[in-house]
């Protein structure tokens, strides 16, 4: 079996779908690994390092698609809208972040070519899938980096300091959304010495927030229907968000840093922080909006831009994990390889449609579109890099441990 790893052609994508150390393990297991030149360059791995562990290097990216049985990608299809359409070959298996929401013509083309495509964004939140959950791996890193970006930009220290010249009080950090990214942002800001508060529409995450040293902000809002049966936060109606914004106004005005993480897969991100709220913040305050790709949780947010509104700096990053690509490539390589292992039976690719992981992630197979994933109103869970359940937080720790072992 030939596993192919084409270089990423999405704009500003620095991660690699496979690292030399994980590739070495695949080669030792008997797989042929085909890597296009420059695949690991942005993450700090040379072409020679892939060759040294037994990978075959090719200069022509298209040749990887022509020859491989299985394609590993970080971003493809809808997740790489700015790149050219990849030339997936007849009967090929594709595993990666594929941006499954709203794909139509692309899925028809894949089905016509008998391509079996798996979108890792759709990994179900079950314990068996923890080691494959790329979204949680990346969200954890995003939350960590969001806190660092804020600390770097804020013209104040995060920790309290007692000096001969006077006492420096800690910065006040407010995190909106206590999912994987939010919890990591909370933990990082707390370790840096900030005074951290957090809010989530699901009151059941209060214990998790407080266990990380933060104060859970309780807003007087009706949240009986805030979570679905899996613990994911549901999208609320506009009246709920209006009341939420009114009650958050006070907390945001008292904060030096606001980090927002609430995203709806395949839908615009809910606007939670208005211009009016930001006007109440002190000059020099910082906002990091991790939901910028979907339009942002903050009114002034612009994707991949840094804007200043009334003296407040608003960051709208869409790929913070890519800023630490060596670490995130290791995490992702473990995720995608573990997913492949779930498909193998006696080293042969086997499609078991009764497997909930396979069934949830498979977009096309056997010439048919299996999962068009056009979200209905009932499926609008407010979860991507934002609000998530307890299992999502736990699974990230396991995935990180695997990557550390790999290092």
N, C-alpha and C positions, 0 to 999 in steps of 0.2 A: 504494500500500500504506500502510495506517495502522498505525503502531507506537504502542501504548498503554502508558503508565506510570502505574499506579494508585499512590496513596500507600500506604505500608506500614502494615498494621494489626496486625502482630504486636507483642506487648508489648515495650516498650523497644527497638524497632528504629529506629535513627536514620539508617541508610544509605539512599541513594537509588539506584535501579537505573539511572538515567541522569542525567548532569550536563549543564548548559547547553552546554558546549563540545563534548561528544560529540553532543548533540542537534543542534547547529548543523551539524556535518558531515553528519548524516543528512538534514537538511532540504536542504542544498546538493546532496545526491545524488538528490534528488527524492522522498524519503519524506515523508509527513505524520506529524507527531509530536503525539500527544494526551497531555497531562499533567494529572493531577488536582491541584487546588489543595493547596498545602502539601507537595508531594512532596519538595522539597529543603530545606525549612525547618530541619530538625534538623541538616543538614549544612552550613548556612550559605548556601544559595541561595534567593533570593526568587522568588516567582511571576513577577515582572516580568522577571527575568533569563531565564527560560525563554521568555517571550513575546518578548523582544527578539531572540532568535535564531531566531524563526519557529515556535515551538511554539504549539499551540492549548491554552488553559487551560480546564478545565471544573471547576465547583464540585462536581458530583455524581460521586463515585468510581465508582458503578455505571455511569455513562455511558461510562467508558473501556472497560469490558468489553463493553458493548453495541455499540460502534462499531469497536473495533480489530480488525485482522487478526492482529497479533502482540502478545503481552503480555510486557513485561519486568518481572520481579519480583526482589526480593532474597530474600524468603522467602514461600513459598506452600505449600499442601497440608500435608504432614506436617512441614514445616519451620516452620510457623506454627500449631501446635496450639491456641494460645490465641485465635486470631482466628476470625472468622466464615468459613464456607465461601464462597469467591469465586464469583461468578456467571459462570463461563466460558461463552462463547457458542458456538453451533454452528459447527464448522469452524475454530475459532480455534487459533492456535499459541501455546504458552506456553513461555517460557524462563526458568529461575531455579533457585534452591536450593529443591527441592520435598520434601525429606525422603522419599526413595523407599522406605525400608525399612519393610515391613509394611503398606503401603497396600493396601486391598482394596476397600471400598465406594467410596472416592474414585475409584479407577481405573475401576471399572465405570461410574460416573457420567460420567467424561470420555469413555470409549469410546462410551457411548450418545449423547453430544453430538458425536461425531466430532472431539473435540479432540485435537490432536497436542501432547503434553507432553514437554519435555526437562528432565531433572534434571541440573544441572551438577555435582552431587556424584559422578556416575558417569563423568566425563571420563576416558578412558583415559590412561595415562602413556606417551604417544608424543610425539615431538618436534613433530609437526604440531599437536598440541593444546595446546602450552605457553601460547599467548596466550589460551586460553579457560579455563584452569584456575583457577576462582574459589577453590577450596579452598586451593590453594597461595598465592594472593594474600592471602587472609584469614589463613591460618596464619602467614605471615611477619610480618604486622603483630601478630598475637596473641603471637608469641614475643618480639618487640621490646617490646611493652607489658608483658608478664609481668616482664621484667627491670626495667623502670622502676617498676612497682608494688612489687616487692620492695625496690628501692633506696630508695624513698620511705618504706616502712614500717619497714625495718630501723633499729634505733637505733645503727647503726654506719655509718661511711663505707665505700663500696665500694673506693676506691683507697688504696694505701699513701701516706702522707705523712710527710715528714721535717720536723719542727718543732723549735723551740727548747725546747718543752715535752716533747719526746719523739717517738718514732716511732709512727705509727699503722699497724698492719699491715693488709693488705687483707682484705676479707671473703671467706669461702670459699663459693662457689656451686656447687651440684651440680645438673646438668640430666639428667633421665631421659628418654631418647628423642632421637635425633639425626636427626629428619626436618626438614621445613621449619620448623616452629615451634621445635623444639629447637635447630637450628643458628642461627636468628636470635636466640634467647635467649642462646646461648653467645656469639655475636659481640657482642651488645649489652652483656652483663655484662663481657666482656673489654675492650671500649672504655671502660667505666666504671671500669676498673682493678681489678676483682675477680680473685681467684685462682679459676679455673674448672676444674671437672672434669665429665665427662659419661659416661653409660653408655647403651649400646644393645645389645639382644640380638644384633644383627647385627655381627660383628666387622669386616666389610668397610668400615664407616663410620669406622673409627678414623682413617684418613688425613684425612677431611674434618674431623673434630673437632680433630685436632692442627693442621691448617692454619689454624684460627681462633684458635689460641693456647691451647687448652684441653688438659688432660690426659685421656686416654681411660682410664677405669677398666675394667680387665679382670677379670672375675669367673671363677672356675674352674668354669664350667658348660659342659655339652655343647651346642653350638649348630650342629651340622651341618645341622639341619633348620630353622634360624632364619628363612631367607628363601625366598620362592617364586621362580618363574622370572623375575619382573619386578623382584626386589630388595626387595619389600615384606616386612616382618616378619610371620611367621606367629603366630597365637595358639598359646600353649603350654599344656600340661596343668597341672593344679593342683600336681603334685609339682615341676615346674620352677619355678613361681612361689614355692613354699614355700622351695626352696633359694635362689632369687634374693633373697627377702626377708631370709633369714638372712645372706647375704653382703653385702647392702646396708646392714645395720644399722650396721656400723662407719663406713662412709662418711658416712651421714646424720648420725650423732652428731657428726661432725667438721665439719659444714656449718652455716653461718649462714643460708643460703638454699637451698631445694630447689624446683626448677621441674619439674613432671611433665607429660608430653605424650602418653602412650600411650593411644590411643583405638581402639575397634573399631567400624567403621560398623554401625549398626543393632543393636549388642549392648552390654551393660553394659561399662564400662571395667574393665580388670583392676585389682584392688587390689594395689598394689605397696608402699605405705608404711603400716605398721600403727601403731596407737597406741603399741605398745611401742617402735618405732623413734623416734617423735616424743618420747617421754618421755626419750630419751637426748640430745636437743638442748638447747642452752642457752636459758634464758628470754630472750624477745625475738627469737628466730629466726623466720623467715618461710617459709611454703610457698605457692606459687602453683600450683594444680592446674588445668591447661588441659583436663583430661578430665572436668571437673565435670558437663557436660551428660549424660554417660553414667553418672553416679553417682560418678565420681572415681577417681583412682589412690590416694588417701589415705583411710584409714578415717574420719577426722572430717569429710571434705569434705561441704558442703551446697551444692547448686547455687544460684548467685547470692547466697550469703551469706558473711559473714566470721565465722569462729568462732575462739575461743581455746581451745586444748587444752594443758594443763600449761604455760602461759606462752608457747606457740608460736601465732602468728597464721596461720590457714589461710584463704586466699582461694579461692573456688570460682566464678570468673567463667565465664559461658557465651557472652558476646559482647564480648570485649575489642576486636575490630576496630571495633565500634560506638562505642567511646569516642573514636576518631579518625575520625569519619564522613566528614569532607571528603576525606581521603586515600583511605580505603577505598571511598568512592563512585566516585572516579575510577578506581581499579583495577577495580572491579566493572563499571563502565560499559564499560570497554575489553573485559573478558572477555566480557560478554554480546553486545556488538556484533560482536566477532570471531566468536562462535559463529553469529550470524545470517548473517554474510558467508559462512560455510562452507555454509549452506543455500541460498544464492542462486546462480542460474545465469541470466545475462542479466536480472538484477534481478527474477527470478521465484523464489518459494519452490519448491524441488525436494527431494523426499525420495529420497535414494540409500541404500537399505538396505545396500548393500555397503560404504559408508563406515564404518569402524570407530568413528569418533566418533559418528556418527548412530546406529548400531546399539547402541552401549553406553549411550547416554543417553536414548533414546526410550522412554518409558513406555507411551504409547498412540498409535495412529495408525490411520486408516481404519476406525474403529469397533471396533478390537480392542485388547486389552491385550497389548502387545508384550514388556514387560519388568517382570514383577511384583516382581522383585528380592527374593525371600525367600531370605536367605542360607543356604546349606548349610554344613556343618562345613568343607568344603573351601575355602569362600570367605572364611573368617574371617581375613582379612588385618588385622593390627593396624596400620591406617593410616587416618588421617583428618587430624587436626591433629598427630598424633604422629609415629611412625616412618615414614620414606619412603625412596625410592631417590634415587640421584644425580641423575637427570633432574628429579625434583621440585624439588630445590634449585636447579638451573640454570634451570628454567623460571620460577621466581619472579623471578629477576633480570631476565629478559626482560620479564615483565609489568610490573614496576616501572618499567623504562625507558620503556615505552609510556606509562604514566601520567604520568611526569615530562615527557615530550614534550608531552602533552596540557595540562599545567599551563601 
